[in-house]
Amino acid sequence: MTARRSAEPPQGEVSLEDGAFDIREFTRSARGSHRDELDLAPVRESGLGADALRLLRLLRDLERSTMQRMRNLLVTATHKDARVTAFLTTWAFEKFWIADALDAVLEATGDDLHTSEPAGGLRRAVTERHERRGPVRRAIRANFDGPQIVAAHVTTGLTDEWITQAAYRRLAELADGLHSVVDMICTIKDRHIRFLAEEAQRRLAASPRASKLTRREIKQAVWPIGAIERSDDDRSFFEQIVFGTKAGAAEARAIAERLAALPGLASVAPTVSARLTP
């Protein structure tokens, strides 16, 4: 006789079935290579301007930084959360193929793809020293944070997705020939945002400690995630080209407003827009 499967996960754990977002369907319908569906004729015909090319390369490199982000997350209690780790596996897979799609666009411009090394020195702000912690130090700290740190991870991931979507929209403004590529990428990222927004709302509302840890992580975060390894010049360019215009500043404020609407985060939301705008 087979033992009856428990209907509830052990205390403190979250099952795959929790929440409205269908994580099983998400993993089954992961988007792989996009090369066959890319319309690159406009890029080949008219090329891309210097600002569009540079932003494109930066976005490609940020998408490629996913594995470093995964390493930092999975030395914490996040690796024990079945629902979040199921999402992260597919999220990393989809981001890999987004980066590959951006490589295809660069190839269509004649780019040799050997342009991703940071040019110049890194930004050495004192407020960013926590983000330079290695996995060992992160694992030690994680012992004190406990499972509530998962709320911080999904919330910072959500904020980062909002930021990168704003950057892709700006890329489409800089290059008419990339509208279809940007639309495809933003559609993929819409699913990521739906999952992360649901998890952030639920986990922050459930625990004052989760909100406290999330406020700490937001204060220390470098935006966009992965930018800490880019040069100061690259980061200044990203801030200026994406958020340096009047419309860009409005995008930054909108991101802060969405963050402030999450439980317990109103006090730290302005730090995000302040760091995004040059």
Steps between C-alpha positions, in 0.01 A plus 500: 500500500642840404535759769266795453684811386465783748275777371706766677873572475705481821476811717703788358517355149306604192366244252491527122121536516498809725396819323300578188796490261520155343866413553464156341363650179778759505769232515327294228471796262849648539615698195824377344694625198341797321729518198246352257236759594716814506434758229853632444451642150449859627820472705702372203361771274537806723732391780485646852620828641788515749274546805270216396797268444652581836173455687440174313841365606442604861160330510652186348770499769246557777292207375818291504565583868213269600722215622685728741163613633392137538819419690429782744141392553557128538742528793204633703170350615360573155645171374262312733189667361357266235277758334769766464774259389265354237448853371870589512599198291269599215573872547875436453429286192286772341754773580775292335301495178414870527875569511545272198231695312687823575817335370313424178405867467862603556614248240255652252674836546839344426607513865770246589345449848837560668390826656366403840802570720441797732686809378661694783490461876215370711287733711620478858216647703510421873127424494565214253759307700239245618427406140862392454471224758598157374293181541666396827417826676151494352446146629611598852266798503219283363513287815378802694246618242300179481220423253361855510788604272306341212269803508799728447624291208170498313451874565844603379451271201167669428655846522777393265248371245318834510830679440610279211159525334538880512843460338359280221226754432769767473695276260194481275484881500865519394463243219175464305627175350499333841132543586409137430802371693423720800131400494597133507741549792252708700233234449733239651585733787131569566467144630805545722345816641164333568664226704734730692227756573268233638771348718623837626149614596416177680829455685537862608143510630553180698801607706626828652847345511482428127421869439789605723750277318368621165544864599860420590566329168344784299715756682813303409405393148676612183267559206461337261608170655836403353606860439748490788739313268465761226728802480401832651487639146260224387276553800492877452409445136216262596359745757522791257363331189214317676402733783671830416219650293173642631323183387774288660465680832125428485583130443724502809227663710246245377729215607538657845122542527437135415759396756348732764162330449642170629452427872751678722717652225375859470793639699773352277339526156641851432856364528443301179396797286777712656764247391357453154486866399832674420 
